[in-house]
Amino acid sequence: MHENKRQKKILITGITGQTGSYLADLFISEGCEVHGIVRRASSFNRSRIEHLRANPEIYGKKLFLHYSDLDDSTTIRRILFKTEPDELYHLAGQSHVGLSFEIPESTCQETASATLAILEICRDLKNPPRIYHASSSEVFGSPSESPQKETTAFRPATPYGCAKAFATNMASVYRRAHGLFVCNGIAYNHESPRRGENFVTCKIAAAAAAHARGRRECLELGNLNAERDWGYAPEFARAMAAMLHHDSPDDYVIATGHSSSVREFALAAYRAVGIELAFEGSGHAEVGFEMGSGKVFIRVNPHFYRPVEPTRLVGDSSKALEILGWRASITAKGVAEIMARAEMDSQSR
Ligand code: G4F
């Protein structure tokens, strides 16, 4: 006799964020029941999942939202006991590295203590879910080797990196000591048109599109020499799911393996909207201008410099390729093009 297969239940903290929203898209498309934890705020910040919320076939049928804050472990406990998810993707938290120097305590509470609280709650569940913990390349800080892999020592250089290192170590401890199925995804920067406007890639893409449409004011940026391993968030979401769908839990670096500077990202984004940039000057006096017209589009503003900057973060994802069959196909140049063109489209609406 044909038995009705129970829909897999997914719970996502941070569902309204960039990568949480891509995970929601992925699991809804696979027919899963998706639950998301959202903050009760006076203004709605649901734009990234609005296409799901606005669909009556999805919202309330396949997608359910629950109110809680990361410091409200009683409510998180209640949600976990009520929803009994098969998989939990824990992505929520203050994710801006620069801001973590301004608000280190709340960054640590949201990123470190809240992750520990979630692990503790899961330990009490009769059937704990498989857990994805969103770790970060920031745990490597000033790394002792490049590219970094799962065995590279943690040497965080920022409050955010310290908090992520704590949470990552805790997740490993709960895996070993309590047998929880927990995976740390040590993710490098992952970007998309859904990226928040505080992040450098979004700032650059938005300004490139605006300059192509005739805006005059300069884009102000911090350290143009900073290098990052930038990948494409929807691809990274697939790596996260692959970790929880593997037979056994483990930690994985999720990265493209290519490093680019902020300057190179800007060159690619502007080129994608038809502007050939060149840079001249150095340090705080460096500017980016349009070749031909000489119009200055980018200036350095020391306000955006960070007290400490990880030097060269680039990841080696060969373990993810070997075990999960995952590899990134889009690197910084492709991401810059996708983001700048998406900004052109959205600014023309
Ligand atoms: O875009 P960012 O702010 O990203 P950051 O600090 O690397 O952090 C992101 O990636 C991490 C790794 O995956 C995550 F853990 C974290 O949650 C977040 O998603 O800055 C990238 C680089 C930095 O070196 C920064 O100094 O760009 C440099 N930068 C230069 N000018 C700027 C600016 N960053 C920002 N946000 N704004 C600027 O004007």
Boltz pocket constraint, residues with backbone or C-beta under 6 A from the ligand:
constraints:
  - pocket:
      binder: B
      contacts: [[A, 94], [A, 95], [A, 96], [A, 97], [A, 98], [A, 135], [A, 136], [A, 137], [A, 138], [A, 187], [A, 188], [A, 189], [A, 190], [A, 198], [A, 199], [A, 200], [A, 201], [A, 203], [A, 220], [A, 221], [A, 222], [A, 223], [A, 224], [A, 226], [A, 227], [A, 228], [A, 262], [A, 304], [A, 305], [A, 306], [A, 309], [A, 310]]
      max_distance: 6.0
